[in-house]
Amino acid sequence: MINFRYHLVSLICVFLGIALGVVVGTTALNGAVVGDLRRQNSDLKAAADNQSTREQTLQAQASAANQLAQNFGGRVSAKTLAGKKVVIIGVAGATKTMKDGIAAQLQAAGGTVIGSVQLAKAFDDPARGNDIQSLATSAHPIGLQLPQTEDAGVLAGSLLGFVLMGHGSATDIQTVLTGFSSLNMLRVESGAQSGANAAVVVAPGGLPAKDEGGAMLLSFVSQLATTGGPTVVVGDTAAATSHGLVDLVRSDASAQKSLSTVDDADTPVGQLTTALTVADELAGHRGNYGTAAGADAVLPGASS
């Protein structure tokens, strides 16, 4: 007669058999899996090494190009801006280093930087639009026909384009710049004379998607070109890829008709490109230059 002890021993044997099968099967499976993982890891490491080598090569090439631009940029752009006057307008976030580098290349090309103004964040604050509308009414230069609009960017572009780029008198420019300064929207960094032939708007960095301040700046630079004259908007990679002002200009069909852009103006090569692009704008040509998506070519006259 089968007793309880017999059942117990049988069950133990069954479980031992199952356990042994699991161990043996798992060991065989683990061997295959581990081997496959090792091969994948080796492949990934080789790919990473190759990518690192490519990045180091590209960095070395970029460094060499920047060194050449710093040392010989003036020879490339020599006299392309001879006799031309340029004003630099920095958007909030534009660094002194970036603006000084651009100014140096403009001067190396034979141009004269007759002024530099820096916009504050309050300038493109949607809540301050009424202040700009009031200023446009009170500081209205004689001869300026303001657009019939409540768009603060358009009004600001009209005012600054008129007084900075060859249309207003010395009194007009003083009145308008003082007006913006009193609103804590603008700071005159140097000179700021009337009579510029072209403007460079320095606007690095990205913006939130559908940002109201970005929309105001797009209206501003578009009207700056319409009222004032040739205008080049420059920034860095983020400005061209993260909803920054360069990206906004490149994405707007209307703005493309009146503005040129450069997306690597934080580098010596891009600063040289900026000077060449200003010369191209003065000759009546539009273009988008640099290394980010949306650029037509690295610089004017080069294939993409």
Rosetta blueprint (number, residue, H / E / L):
1 M L
2 I L
3 N L
4 F H
5 R H
6 Y H
7 H H
8 L H
9 V H
10 S H
11 L H
12 I H
13 C H
14 V H
15 F H
16 L H
17 G H
18 I H
19 A H
20 L H
21 G H
22 V H
23 V H
24 V H
25 G H
26 T H
27 T H
28 A H
29 L H
30 N H
31 G H
32 A H
33 V H
34 V H
35 G H
36 D H
37 L H
38 R H
39 R H
40 Q H
41 N H
42 S H
43 D H
44 L H
45 K H
46 A H
47 A H
48 A H
49 D H
50 N H
51 Q H
52 S H
53 T H
54 R H
55 E H
56 Q H
57 T H
58 L H
59 Q H
60 A H
61 Q H
62 A H
63 S H
64 A H
65 A H
66 N H
67 Q H
68 L H
69 A H
70 Q H
71 N H
72 F H
73 G H
74 G H
75 R H
76 V H
77 S H
78 A L
79 K L
80 T L
81 L L
82 A L
83 G L
84 K L
85 K E
86 V E
87 V E
88 I E
89 I E
90 G E
91 V L
92 A L
93 G L
94 A L
95 T L
96 K H
97 T H
98 M H
99 K H
100 D H
101 G H
102 I H
103 A H
104 A H
105 Q H
106 L H
107 Q H
108 A H
109 A L
110 G L
111 G L
112 T E
113 V E
114 I E
115 G E
116 S E
117 V E
118 Q E
119 L E
120 A L
121 K H
122 A H
123 F H
124 D H
125 D L
126 P H
127 A H
128 R H
129 G H
130 N H
131 D H
132 I H
133 Q H
134 S H
135 L H
136 A H
137 T H
138 S H
139 A L
140 H L
141 P L
142 I L
143 G L
144 L L
145 Q L
146 L L
147 P L
148 Q L
149 T L
150 E L
151 D L
152 A H
153 G H
154 V H
155 L H
156 A H
157 G H
158 S H
159 L H
160 L H
161 G H
162 F H
163 V H
164 L H
165 M L
166 G L
167 H L
168 G L
169 S L
170 A H
171 T H
172 D H
173 I H
174 Q H
175 T H
176 V H
177 L H
178 T H
179 G H
180 F H
181 S H
182 S H
183 L L
184 N L
185 M L
186 L E
187 R E
188 V E
189 E E
190 S E
191 G L
192 A L
193 Q L
194 S L
195 G L
196 A L
197 N L
198 A E
199 A E
200 V E
201 V E
202 V E
203 A L
204 P L
205 G L
206 G L
207 L L
208 P L
209 A L
210 K L
211 D L
212 E H
213 G H
214 G H
215 A H
216 M H
217 L H
218 L H
219 S H
220 F H
221 V H
222 S H
223 Q H
224 L H
225 A H
226 T H
227 T H
228 G H
229 G L
230 P L
231 T E
232 V E
233 V E
234 V E
235 G L
236 D L
237 T H
238 A H
239 A H
240 A H
241 T H
242 S L
243 H L
244 G L
245 L H
246 V H
247 D H
248 L H
249 V H
250 R H
251 S L
252 D L
253 A H
254 S H
255 A H
256 Q H
257 K L
258 S L
259 L E
260 S E
261 T E
262 V E
263 D L
264 D L
265 A L
266 D L
267 T L
268 P H
269 V H
270 G H
271 Q H
272 L H
273 T H
274 T H
275 A H
276 L H
277 T H
278 V H
279 A H
280 D H
281 E H
282 L H
283 A L
284 G L
285 H L
286 R L
287 G L
288 N E
289 Y E
290 G L
291 T L
292 A L
293 A L
294 G L
295 A L
296 D L
297 A E
298 V L
299 L L
300 P L
301 G L
302 A L
303 S L
304 S L
